[in-house]
Amino acid sequence: MCCGFRAARARRRALRRSDRGQLGPGAIVSHGGIDYVVRGSVTYREGPFVWWEHLLEGGDQPIWFSVEDDDGRLKLAMWLSRKDLQL
């Protein structure tokens, strides 16, 4: 899991029960005691593969939340900017 993402099992179960593309603009996602608003969503398709990226706002900085179904196994990731690291 990326970025200390906790309660992933519960979220996986919830997403498995629903349509993964259902999360979209205006939805609320809670993580680490912070409620984020989904400001935008993108659906990617490459051959048989489909995944979703959702832009979350509400904390110190925007976060990209990825949802991917990999052969029935749900993969979740949160992407954030790290200004303290140099590339």
QUICORJO-V186529 format. One record per residue. SS is DSSP state (H for helix, E for strand, L for the rest). D_LAST is the distance of its C-alpha to the last C-alpha in whole Angstrom. Layout:
BEGIN
ss:SS d_last:D_LAST
ss:SS d_last:D_LAST
END
This chain:
BEGIN
ss:L d_last:22
ss:L d_last:19
ss:L d_last:19
ss:L d_last:22
ss:L d_last:24
ss:L d_last:28
ss:L d_last:31
ss:H d_last:29
ss:H d_last:33
ss:H d_last:35
ss:H d_last:32
ss:H d_last:33
ss:H d_last:36
ss:H d_last:36
ss:H d_last:34
ss:H d_last:37
ss:H d_last:40
ss:L d_last:38
ss:L d_last:37
ss:H d_last:33
ss:H d_last:33
ss:H d_last:35
ss:L d_last:33
ss:L d_last:32
ss:L d_last:32
ss:L d_last:34
ss:L d_last:33
ss:E d_last:33
ss:E d_last:30
ss:E d_last:30
ss:E d_last:28
ss:L d_last:27
ss:L d_last:30
ss:E d_last:29
ss:E d_last:30
ss:E d_last:28
ss:E d_last:30
ss:E d_last:29
ss:E d_last:28
ss:E d_last:28
ss:E d_last:27
ss:E d_last:27
ss:E d_last:28
ss:E d_last:27
ss:E d_last:29
ss:E d_last:29
ss:L d_last:32
ss:L d_last:33
ss:E d_last:30
ss:E d_last:30
ss:E d_last:27
ss:E d_last:27
ss:E d_last:24
ss:E d_last:25
ss:E d_last:23
ss:E d_last:24
ss:E d_last:25
ss:L d_last:27
ss:L d_last:24
ss:L d_last:22
ss:L d_last:20
ss:L d_last:20
ss:E d_last:19
ss:E d_last:20
ss:E d_last:22
ss:E d_last:23
ss:E d_last:26
ss:E d_last:27
ss:E d_last:30
ss:E d_last:30
ss:L d_last:33
ss:L d_last:35
ss:E d_last:32
ss:E d_last:30
ss:E d_last:26
ss:E d_last:25
ss:E d_last:21
ss:E d_last:20
ss:E d_last:16
ss:L d_last:15
ss:L d_last:12
ss:L d_last:10
ss:L d_last:10
ss:L d_last:10
ss:L d_last:7
ss:L d_last:4
ss:L d_last:0
END
